[in-house]
Amino acid sequence: MTTHYTDADLRAEAVRQHREHAANLDHALGAIADKWIGKTIGTSNRYWDLLDWQARETAREALYNLLAYATDLSEWAIAMGADALQPSSHAITLIGGDAPRARIHLAFDPDMPQDARRALTALIGEAVQDALADNT
């Protein structure tokens, strides 16, 4: 059987569709309230759908803005998934003044132990700090 596409073609199409789905915020805005039904707020035992109308509207607009200004990581997400890597909650943030100037997010093989992930993240952070100190 002849294959009419490459792995790169599949990845490019996945990135395109991922971006398209993320960009469809007008549809998402209406669906936000539907997705809140029966869902707790963070780790509390309060529920989104039980907030009064004004609190729900304020939260819905804030959530919409977070989604609207979220960086398009489609290509990274597809590549990470294709490589079977899992995103880590560990991140390295470089602060300049009172605001983040750069952030490095990492993804790891699912079999990598947590202590190895933490150690690698710390080593990368130290290397970045050292490099920045050498250039100032």
C-alpha positions in Angstrom: 0.0 0.0 0.0 1.3 3.4 -0.9 1.4 6.1 1.8 0.5 9.5 0.4 1.8 11.5 3.4 4.8 11.7 5.6 5.1 11.9 9.4 5.9 15.6 8.9 2.7 16.0 7.0 0.7 14.4 9.8 2.4 16.6 12.4 1.8 19.8 10.4 -1.9 18.9 10.0 -2.2 18.2 13.7 -0.6 21.5 14.5 -3.0 23.3 12.1 -6.1 21.6 13.6 -4.8 22.2 17.2 -4.4 25.9 16.4 -7.8 26.1 14.7 -9.5 24.5 17.7 -7.7 26.8 20.2 -8.5 29.9 18.1 -12.3 29.2 18.0 -12.9 31.3 21.1 -16.3 32.6 20.2 -17.6 29.1 20.3 -15.6 28.4 23.5 -17.0 31.4 25.3 -20.5 30.0 25.0 -19.3 26.5 26.0 -17.4 27.7 29.1 -20.6 27.8 31.3 -21.6 24.4 30.1 -18.3 22.9 31.1 -18.7 24.4 34.6 -21.8 22.4 35.5 -21.0 20.2 38.5 -17.3 21.2 38.5 -15.6 22.5 41.7 -13.6 25.7 41.8 -10.0 24.7 42.1 -9.5 22.5 45.2 -12.5 24.0 47.1 -15.8 22.4 47.6 -17.6 25.3 45.9 -19.1 24.9 42.4 -18.8 27.2 39.5 -22.4 26.8 38.4 -23.6 27.7 41.9 -22.0 31.2 41.8 -24.4 34.1 41.4 -24.8 35.4 37.9 -22.5 38.4 38.2 -19.7 36.3 39.8 -20.1 33.7 37.0 -20.0 36.4 34.3 -16.9 38.0 35.8 -15.1 34.6 36.0 -16.2 33.7 32.5 -14.8 36.9 31.0 -11.5 36.5 32.9 -11.3 32.9 31.7 -12.0 34.0 28.1 -9.2 36.6 28.4 -6.7 33.9 29.7 -7.6 31.7 26.7 -7.5 34.6 24.2 -4.0 35.7 25.3 -2.6 32.2 25.7 0.5 31.5 23.6 0.0 29.2 20.7 2.0 26.1 21.7 0.4 23.8 19.1 3.6 22.8 17.4 5.4 22.1 20.7 2.4 20.2 22.0 2.1 18.0 18.9 5.9 17.3 18.9 5.9 16.5 22.6 3.0 14.1 22.2 4.6 12.5 19.1 7.8 11.9 21.2 5.6 10.5 24.1 7.0 13.2 26.5 4.9 14.5 29.3 4.9 18.2 30.3 6.3 18.9 33.7 5.0 21.4 36.3 8.6 22.3 36.9 9.6 25.5 35.1 12.5 27.9 35.2 11.5 31.6 35.3 13.9 34.4 34.7 12.8 37.6 36.5 13.7 41.0 35.2 12.5 43.8 37.4 9.1 42.8 38.7 8.0 40.7 35.8 9.0 37.4 34.2 11.4 38.0 31.2 11.7 34.4 30.1 10.4 31.0 31.1 11.6 27.5 30.2 9.1 24.7 30.4 10.3 21.1 30.3 8.8 17.8 29.2 10.1 14.4 30.3 9.9 10.7 29.4 7.2 9.3 31.6 9.6 6.7 33.0 12.1 9.4 34.3 11.9 9.5 38.1 10.6 12.7 39.8 13.9 13.2 41.6 15.8 13.1 38.3 13.4 15.6 36.8 13.9 18.0 39.7 17.6 17.6 39.6 17.8 18.2 35.8 15.5 21.3 36.2 17.8 22.6 39.0 20.9 22.1 36.9 19.4 23.8 33.9 18.3 26.7 36.1 21.8 27.0 37.6 23.4 26.9 34.1 21.1 29.6 32.8 21.8 31.8 35.9 25.6 31.3 35.5 25.4 32.2 31.8 23.5 35.3 32.5 25.9 36.4 35.3 28.8 35.9 32.9 27.2 38.2 30.4 26.4 41.1 32.7 
